[in-house]
Amino acid sequence: MQRTLSHFGCPRFNSSVLTFTTFARPLATALTHTTSHHPQTLFHCRLSGFPIRTHSSSSHPRTEARQYNQIDFAPFASMDASKTAAVSIDEVASTLKTLGLDTVPQAPNTYPTLNPVDIYRSHITEELVKITGIDAKIVYPLLAWTTKAENGDLQLAVPALRQKDKKADAFAQEIVDKFPESPLIEKPVVKQEKWVGFFFKPAPLTSLVVPMILKSGPAYGFNMNLGLRDPADPAQGRKKMIVEFSSPNIAKPFHAGHLRSTIIGGFLANLYEGAGWDVYRMNYLGDWGKQYGVLALGFDQFGSEEELVKNPIGHLYDVYVKISKIAADEADQVKTAKAKIVELKEKSENTSALEADIKKIEETGVDQQARDYFKCMVDGEEKALGLWKRFRDLSIEKYKQTYARLNIRYDEYSGESQVSEESMETAAKLMAEKGVTEDSEGAVIVDFTKHVKDPKKDAKEMKKLGKAIVKKKDGTSLYLTRDIGEASTRYEKHKFDNMIYVVASQQDLHLAQLFKIMELMGHTDISTRCQHINFGMVLGMSTRKGTAKFLDDILRDVGDKMHEVMRSNDDKYKQVEDPVKTADTLGISAVMVQDMKGKRINNYNFDMDRMTSFEGDTGPYLQYAHARLCSIHRKVSQAVSDIPSDLSTADLSLLNEPHAIEVVRQLAAWPDMFLNTVKTQEPTTVLTYLFKMVHTISSSYDHLQVVGSEREVMLARLALYGAARQVLNNGMRLLGLSPVERM
């Protein structure tokens, strides 16, 4: 059922079959929950980059339920935009001076201490400006990465320089001929007649990239300056971003659409945090509506406190299914009786008994009782609200536990219940005053086709938007009305610079209507700051009977499968500190990577065998690549006792093999890849890069032996693989994965 039409609370997605475990020990009954983190016992499970707060378990994952408390997965929380450069500009200048450059090339809005390729682009731009006389603002953006190594590291599309008085092929050759000897760049070459390819000299690149990674550590590749209101004056503060994601309906299955929203939304929040934005994570729950009346009736008839304590989510879901079946049976009885009445009236027979049956069901059946119960909630009846608050709080507590497994956290658990009647009434009044809405057969609607300002520009858009109902004939406000009121309230409270709704593509029309209505109301200060990040569907997650599949069950099954794989290598299995937790982490990585591999808008098939394989581009393979890089340092430490703590001082000139050079080139690209990801907002941008990088690293192992090599060569290669591990770790953390050190 569509988000805007659902009678089950907050319909962020179409109904499906994946359910979140949602109930646990009650919390306080405050309506709006903000996350608070309390000291807890830290259980280290050999996860790289941060500790996971959890309860240990020595049993097999099938036989004992796992619990995971809320964690502080904040990969960028400790970064200060004014202090993120672990490498100083003086250090960069010193390195460049040894190479033959007296100054650090730095075009406007570039960061040579954070991104080594900025140095190369700036240097090439300086030389091209001297050769061509073309403004640097035109040249710099045209220096792009190549897709094939034989075309260079960076390339210039000469036609894009727009020199009408020169033929592109001749101009390309002129640039190559006039380009001077450079300490950083090989002699450029003409490619495909109209392109100029620039190749980085390997030794200078290595001397810049590897130390920068080793010194920057978890900050390498990220740029906290991007989120500053004024990069020249950090005191002006950071821009504010709200990311609304996950948004499940309480008392309904947490399905595949919510899983995708959770994974993608968590990634986007990390992305903008890594870019220096002040990110506010919001979970807008479907926590209001008649379904709470249904659940209350069901719990009264079928509920068990003992079962609730033993298995809260399973029990309450069973209760909901049972009472819903009664409601469905009653609806079928009414339908059958009405059909029978028509038949009897045609025969002029008495229908009073059937009419009495219908009246009884309509007045006392589950549907009407649920409506009456919800009216009590709306009217503020203490007992009804008390049970609703309990269900809501139980849900949020359990959400936190499962979100923690996915490295997801929230600043606020909001919801439909938090939207005030006042905000909706204010919005309705303003829409009427501005002529946005109109009456239509007793309902209040927005007919977008009547708001065309320029037939040549927006007629097609308005026709596509069609008509939207904001209030039904009975006076009930629909979800669109709540969204309008909520958007205004959020802006008043947070003064956000951008707000992202991570919602399935089935809701494209709804969100487009919302943004356009805000614009028609005169709230362009809000509408222009809002963005809908959409995504496709997950296919193949139904059971054979089409019944609900709980998210925790999915994660457990995938974790169990990974555990079986780990057990197949007994020697390595014994070395893992906590194999159950590691298997769980691998399973979650499998699910998340499969979800993020393709473009967001694409549908994909949920394939457990494929996602848990170590063959191909999967989550387990990515984790294996990280664990193998970690093992290199362990093996060297076991073989050699005096490994220096600072490997950036190693003789990196010894990394002159083609495989080493190719690894360095891949590592140098990470900061640019991060910037590109901010533009694409696609997790697959990161994953495609990471898989390409780990394939390059994997192919280098046979050629770059570490243990057993001469000491200086060993240290140089150890520095290289240490830098590679750091970049892989940084990319995985950005995606929301927990990198493992052993498996």
N, C-alpha and C positions, 0 to 999 in steps of 0.2 A: 504494500500500500504506500502511496506517495507520501513524502514528508509533510506536505501541506494539507493532506486530506485525512491523515490517520486519526482515529479516535483513541489510539493507545499512547497518548502523551506526545513526546518529542520525536516525530518521525524523521530522523535524519537520513534514514535509508529505507529501501524496500525490505520487507521481512525476508528472512533467510533462515539458516539452520545452525549457526555457530553461536554457542551460548557462553557468556562470561559467568564465572562463579561470583555471586554478588552479595552473599550475606554472611555475616560473622557476628562477633560480640558487639553489642550496641556501643555507639559513641554517644557523646553529648548530643542534644537534639537541636543544636543551632541550625538555622535554615541554610546558611551559606557557610560551607566549610572551606577554610584555607589550610594548606598543608603546614604542619609543624613537625619538626624533626627532633626527636629526643635521643639522648645517648642510649645506645644499645650495644650488646656484646657483638664484637666484630668477629666474624668467622671467615678466615681467609681460605679461599679455595683455588689459589693459584690462578687468579684472573689478573690480567695485566692492566695496569693503569689506575685502578681504584679498588677499594675493598667493597664487598657485597655484604650488607647486613642481612643475616638469615639465621635460621635454626639448622643445626647440623642433623644429619640423619645417616645412620649406618646401614639402614635396611635397603632392600631393593625398591626402586621407585614404584613398582606396582603394588607393593604390599603395605606401604605406609604413606599417608597423605603428606605432601610437602607444604610447608608454609614459608612465605616470603614477605617480610615486612617492607614498608616503604623505604626506599633508599635515596641517597643524595647522588644521583647520577647527574653530575653537572660538569661536563668535560671542560667548560670554559669559564666556570664561575670565578676562578682565582686570577683570571687574566685582567690586567689593567691596560686600557688602550694606550696609556702614556708610558707603559713599562713592558710592553710585549716583546720588544726587540732584544733578544738575548745577545745578539751580535751588534756591537756599536758601529756607528758610521766611521769612526776612527779605525776600527779593525778592518772594515771593508776597504777603506782608503789605503791602509798599510799593505793589504794583500794585493790590491791593484797596482800599487807602486812597484812592488817586486816584479810585477808582470809587464810594467812599462807604461802604465797610465798614471798621470800625476793628479788627476781629479776623479771623483766618483761621478760617472754619468747619471744624471737624475732628471728625467723629464717631469713636468708638473704632475702632481697626484700619483707619483710612483714611490715605492718603498724599497730601496735597495738593501736595507737591513733585514727585510722580511721575505723578499722575493728576488732570488738571484737573476731570474730572467728579465726583471725590470732593468737591471744593469745592462744587459745585452741589447734589449730593445732601445734603451736610451742612447747607448753608444752607436748603434747602427743608425738611429734617427739623426744624431748629430752629424754623422758623416754624409748621410743622404741629403740633409739640408744644405751642406756645403757644396755638394755636387750638383744638385738640381735647383736650389734656390726656392724650393717649395716649403711652405710653412710646416713647422714641426707638428702642429695640431692635425694636419692632414696626413702626414707620413706615419706618425707613431701608431695610430689605430689600425693601419693597413698591414702591420707586421704580425702575421698570424702563424700559428703552429701548422706544420705540415702533417698530412695523414700518412705519408710514406717517408721513411728515413732517407731514401735516395734523393729526395727533393730538398733536403736540408733540415735544419732545426726550425728556422723561421723562413717565411717566404713573403715576397712582396708581389702583389698583383699590379703590374705596371699600368694597365688601362685604368685602374681605379684612381690613379694620380690625376687623371683628366687633363692631360696636356694635349690640347687639340692640334697644336702646331707640330706635334711629333708623332711618328708612327710607333706603336707600342713595342714592336720587336726591335726596332733600331734604338729606341730609348732604353730598353732593357740592356742591350749590349753596351750602350754608352755608360750606364750606371756601373756595370761590371768592370769595364775598362778603367774607369776613373776612381773606383773604390780603392782607397789606400791600404797599405800594409797595416794590419791591426794585430795587437797583442791578444785579442779575444776571438777574432773571427778569421776563418780561413778565407782565401780569395773566393768571393761569391761567383756563382755560375748561373747562366741563363737556362731556365727549364721551360720546356714546351713553348718556346719562342717569346712568350709575353710575361713570364714569371722570373723573378730573381730569387735564387735559393741561397740562404746564409747558413753556413755550418759553424757550430761552436768549436773552438779548439779544445780538445779533451783535457789537457793538463790544467789550464786556467779554470775551466768549469769545475773540475774535481776539487781544486783548491778553494773554490768559493762555496760550493754546494755542501760537501760533506761536513766541514766544520760548522756551517750555519745550522744544519740539521741537528748535529750532536749538541750544540750549545743551546739551541732553541727548544729542543726536546718536544714536549707535548704541545707547544705553541707553534711549531713550524707549519707553515702553510696557511695559517689563519691570520686574518687581518682585522684587528679590533678597531682600527681607525674608520672602517667603512660605515660603522653605525653612529659615528659622532655627528652631532649637528653641525659642528665646524671643526674639521680635522686640524686646522691651524690653532684652534683654541679648545682643548679638551675640557676646559672648565665650563663650557656651554652645555655639557652633558650629552647623553646618548638619546638617540631616537627610540620611541616606544613602539613595540610590536605586540599585538595580541594574536595568539594562534588558538583558535577554537577547534578542537579535534576530539575524536572518539565519540562523544555524545550519545551513549547508549540509552535505551529506554529501560528504566527500572521495572522489574516484574515481567520483562520480556527477554527472549533470547538475545545474547550479545552475538550478533552474526558476523558473517564475513565482511560485510561492508564496514562495520565498526572496527574490525581488526585492521583493515586497510587504512582507515582514517587514523587509527591509533599509531600505526607504524609510520605512515607518511607524515602525520602531524608532528610526531616526536622528532623525526628527522629534520623537518623544516624549523622547528624550534631550536634544535642544536645548530642548524646552519646559520640562522640569523644571530644566535648567541656568539658563534664563532666569528661573525662579521661585526661584532661589537654592539649590536642592538640590545636594548633593554627589553627582554622577551617575557611576556606574561602568558603563561600556559593556562588555558581555560577549558574545563570540561562542562559542557552545557547539557545537563542530563534531562531526559524525558521523565520528569518526576511529578507530573500533575495530570489529572484526567480521570475519566470514569474507570479506568482499569484498576485504580486503587480501591474503588468500591467493590469491583469484582474480586480482587485478591482478599479483601477483608471478609467478604461473605464466604469465600472458599476456606479461609483459615478458620473461620468460626465453625464450619461444617466438618472440615477434614484435617485441620491443623493439629499438630502434636508438639508440645514443648520439647519432649525428649528427642523427637526426630529433628526438630529445628536446631537443637544444640549439636546433635550428631552430624547432620548433613544439611545445613541451612539452605543452601541454594537449590540442591536437589529436591528437598522437601517442599519448599515454597513453589518451585516450578511445577512439581506434581500437583500441588493444591490448585494452582492456577489452571492447569490443564483440565483437572477434574471439574472444577466449577464452570469452566468455559464450555465443556462438553454438555453440561446440563443446560446452559444458556443456548447452545446450538440446537439441542434436542427440543427445547421449548419453541425456538424459532421455527423449526421444522413442523412442530405440532400446529402452530398458528397457520403456517403456510398450507398445510394439508387440510386443516379445518376450513379455511377460507375457500379453498378449491371445492370442498365438499358442499359448502353452503351454496355456492353458485350452481352446483349440480342439482341440489335439492330444490332450490327456488325455481329452477326450470320445470321441475315436476310438481311445483306448488306444495311441497312438503314442509313440515315444521323444522325450522333451523334454530330455535331458541336455545336448545341445549348446547349446540356447537358455539353459538354466539356467547353464551355464558362462559364456556371454557376459554374462549379467546380473551374475553374481558378479564377473567381471573388471571390468566398468564400475563396479560399486558399490565395489569395493576399490581401483581404480587410476584411476578417472575424475577429471575436473576437480573435481567437487563434493567427493569424499573427499580429494583432494590439497589442496584449499583449506582443508578442515577441519583436516587434519594440519598445514598451514603455520600456520594461526591458532593451533593448540595450541602450536606452537613459540614463537609470539609471547607467548602467555599464560604459558608456562613460562620466558620470559626468554632464549630462545636468541638469542645476540648477532647472528648474521648476519640472522636473520629480523627482529629489531627494528631493525637498522641500515637495512634497505631501507624498512621502514615509516616510520621517522623521516625518512628522506630524502623520501619521498612527502609526508608531512605538512608538512615544512618548506618544500618546494617549493610546496605548495598555499597555505600561509599567506602566503608572499612574493608570490605572484601575486594572492591575494585583496586584499592591501593596495593593489596597483596599481589594481585595478578599483574597490575601495571608494573610493579617493582621487578617482576621477572623479565619484563620487556624493556627495562631501563627507562621507564616513563614516569614522570612526576608532573604534578599540577600545582599551580599557585592558588587555584580556586575551583571548587566544585559548585558550579552555579546550576541553573536549570529553569524550566518553565515556571516553577513555583515562585521564582525570585522576581519575575516580571510584574511590576505593580499595575493595578487597575488604573492608577493615576497616569502612568506613562502611556498606557494604551488609549485612555480617554483623550489625553493631550494630543497624541498622534492623530486620532480620529477627527478631532476638532480642527486641527491644522489642515488635514487633507481635505476636509469639507470646505474650509475657508479659502483654500488655494484652488478649489475646483478640481482637485485630483480625483475625488470619488463622486459617485452618483448613485441614486436609488434605482434599483431594478427589481420589480416585482416583490418589493418588501425587503430585499437584500441590499447590501451596500457593496458596490463593485468599483474597480478601476478599469475603464475601457481605454487601453493604451492607444488604440487607433484614433482616438479623439484628441490626442496630445502631440500630434505631428507638428513640428515647428518648421521643418524644411523638407518638403516631399522628396527632394533629390538625395538627402542625406539620411534621414531617419524614418522614412515611411516604411521601409522594409523591416527595420528593427521593431517598430511599434506593432506592425502586423504580426510578427513572430511572437511578440509578447502577449498579444491577444487580450483577454479579459481575466482579471483576478478578483476573486471574492475576498473581501476583508471582514465582512460580517454577515452571518446567515440570517435567514428570515426570522428565526426565533430570537435574534439578538445576540447569539453566541459569537464571540470573537474567534477567528481562526488563527492558525499558527503564523500566518503572514503578519497579522496585526501584532502578535507578540514579538515577532522578529523586529518589526519597525520600532516598537517601544523599547526593546532591549538594546538595539543599536544606538539609539539616542542616549540611553542611560549609560552605556559603556563609554561613549565619547565624553559625556559630562564628567564621568568619574575618572577616566584614565587619560584623556586628551591624547589618544594614540595617534601616531603618525601613519600607521598601517594596521589593518586587521584582516587576517586570513581566516576564511571558513574552509575547513578541510572536509568536504562533503561529496558524496558519490555523484557521478555524472547524471544519474536519474533526476537529480534536483537542479540541473542547469537552469531550467525555466524559472523555478521558484526563486533562486538567488538572483537571477537577472531581473525578475520582477521587483524583488526587494530593493536592489540598488537603484533601479529606475524610479521607483516610488519615492525613495529618499531624495533623489535629484529633483523630481517634480514638486516635492514639498519645499524645495529651497535649501535642502541640507547637502549641498554639494561638498561642503567641508567634511561630511561623513562619507558620502557615496564615492567620492574620488579616492578615498583612503581604504576602501574595502576591496577585497579580492576573493574570488572563489577558486580554490584549488580542487579540481575534480579528479576522479579516477574511475577505472572500469571495475568489472565484477570479478569475483573469484568463482570459478566453476568447479564442480565435482566434489563439493564438501558434504553433500547429503549422505545419510546412511541409506541402506536399501529400502527402509520403510519411509524415508523422507522425514524422519523425526529430528529433533534438535540435537546438535552436537556441541557440547560445552567446550569453551576455549581451553579450560584447564585440562580437559580430557585429550584434546588435540595435542597440547604441549607435552602432556605426559606420554602419549603414544609415541610422539616423535623423539622424546628424550629416551624412552625405553629402547627404541630402535637404534639410537646412537650408542646406548650402553652395550647392546649386543655386539655392535661393530667393534667397540673398544675392547671387549672381552676376548675378541678373536686373536689379539696379540697380548699374551699373558705377561711377557717381560715388560712391555711398555705400560700395561695396565697397572702393574704393581708399583710403578714409579709415580703414578698420579696420586696426589695427596687426597683428593676427594672425588673419586670417579663418578659417583651419582650426580653431584653438583656439576661436574664438568660435562657429563652426558646431557644434563638438562640445558646447560649453556649452549652446547653444540646443536641440540634440537631446536632451541629458540632461534639460533643463528640460521639454521636451515629454513625455518618458516619465514623469517624476516628477509633473508636474501632472495628467496624465491619471489616474495612479494615485490621487492624493489628492483629486480633485474631488468624488467621491461619498462617502457614508458608508462607513466601513471594511468593514462587514459585507456591502455590496452587491457582487455580481459585476459585472465590466465587460468590454467587448470591446476588445481591443487593436487600435486603428485608426490606422495610421501616417499616412494622409492627413489624418485629422481632427486628430490630436494635433500635427502639424507646421504646421497652418494658422495664419495670422495673423488669421483671422476667428473671432470668438467667444472664449469663455473658455478659452484654451489657454496653455501655457507660453511659446511664442514671443510671443504677444500681451502677456503680462505683462512679458517681457523688453523688448519694443518700448516699452511704456509707461515703463519705467525709463530706457531709453536716450534716449527723447524728453525726459524731464525733465532728464537730464544735459546734453542738447544746448542747453537753454535757457540755462543758465549759461555754456556755451562761447560761444554767440552773443552774449550780453551782454558777455562779457569781450573779445570781438573788436571789438565796436562802441564800448564805453566803457572807458577806460583806468583809471579810479579807482574801481573797485567796492570798497566797504568789506568787510573780512574778516568783520566781525560784522554780519550783516543783521538781527539781533534788535532793533537800534536804529532800524530804518526806521520811518517813520510809518505804522503799521498801521491807523490810523483811515481811511486812504484805501481800504482793502479793504471797501467798502460795497456792491458789486454783489451781486446774488442768487447768481450763480455762485461768487463768492469766498466768500460766507458758507456756501454748501453744502459747499464743499471743506473749510473750517475745521471744520464740524460732523463731517464724516467723519474728519478727522484727530484730533479730540478723542475719538473713540470707540475708538481703537486700544488704549489701556491696558485699558479694560473688555473689549474683545474678547479680549485676551490672557488676562485672568482667566477669561473664559467658556471659553476653549479649555482651560485647565487643568482645568476641570470636565468638559468634553465629551470631552477626549482625542482629538478628531477634527481632522485637518488640514484638512478641508473647512470648518471654522469659520473658519479663517484665510483660506483661498482665497476663500470667499464674500465675506468682508469686503474683501479686496484687489481683487477684480474690481469690486465695487460702487464702491469708491473710485476706481479708475482710469477707470471709465466716467464718473464725476462729473468727474474732472479733464479727461478728453478732451473732454467737452461744454463745458468752460469756455474752451478755448483761443481760440475765435473771439470771445469776449467780453472776454478779459483779455490784450490785447496787451502784450508786455513790451518788446521792442526797438522803439524809435520813440515810446514814450510819454514824458510828462514825467518828469524824473529821479526825483522823489519817488514818483510812481506806479509807475515802473519798478522802483525798489528794493523797494517794498512787495510788488509782484507777484512779484518775484524771490525775496523772502523766503518768500512763500506756496508757490511751486513748489519752493523748496529744502526746505521743511518736508515737502511732499508726497513728494519724492524720498526723504527720509530715512525716512519711515514705510513707504513701499513697500520700500525696501532692508531695513529691519528685519524686515518680515514675510517677505520672500523668504529672508533668512538663517535665520529661524526654521524655515522649511520645508526648509532644506538646499540651497536654490538659490544659484547664483553670479550675482549681478546684473551685467549687462554695461553698459558706458557707451557703446559704439558698436556698431552692427550694420548 
